[in-house]
Amino acid sequence: MELSKEKLLFKSPKEVIKTIKNAGGYSFLAHPSAYENGEITELMELSAFLHI
């Protein structure tokens, strides 16, 4: 099986949320990652999305 050499490029959540707000929309963080590199994501890190 040959693997694709294409890469997916995603904007940061901060940039996406600002773009949505600038367009007059609302963003919802529906299911944040509970784990990052095998560790539980800190509440402080998740709450940072509230201030974007």
N, C-alpha and C positions, 0 to 999 in steps of 0.2 A: 504494500500500500504506500503510495507516494503522498507525503505531507505537503500541504500548500505552503508557499513561502510568503503569502500575503499576511499582513499584520492588521489587526483592528486597532484603530485609534479612537479612544473615547476622550471626550472633554471631561474636565474635573467636575464633580458635583457642584462646586461653588460657581463655576462658569455657567453651567447649565441652568442652575436656579436663578442666577442673575439675568440670563437671557429670557427665561420664562417670565420673570417679574417685569422686565423692561417691555415685554410684549403685552403686558396687562393681564397675564395669566397667573395661576396659582400652582405651586408645586407641592407635591406630597411625597414624603419619603415613606413609601409603602412597606418596604421590607428591607431595612438596613442589614448589612452583613452582621451576623451575630459573632462570627469568628474571623479573625485576621491572622494569617500565618499560624493557625492552630491555637491562638489565644482568644479569649473572650474580649470583645471590643469594650473599651472603657466607656462608662456613661458620659463622662466629660467630653469624649470625642464625638459621641452621637449627639449630645446636646449642642455641639457647635453648629450643627445644621440649622438650629432655631434662629441663629443670629445672622444668617446669610440673607 
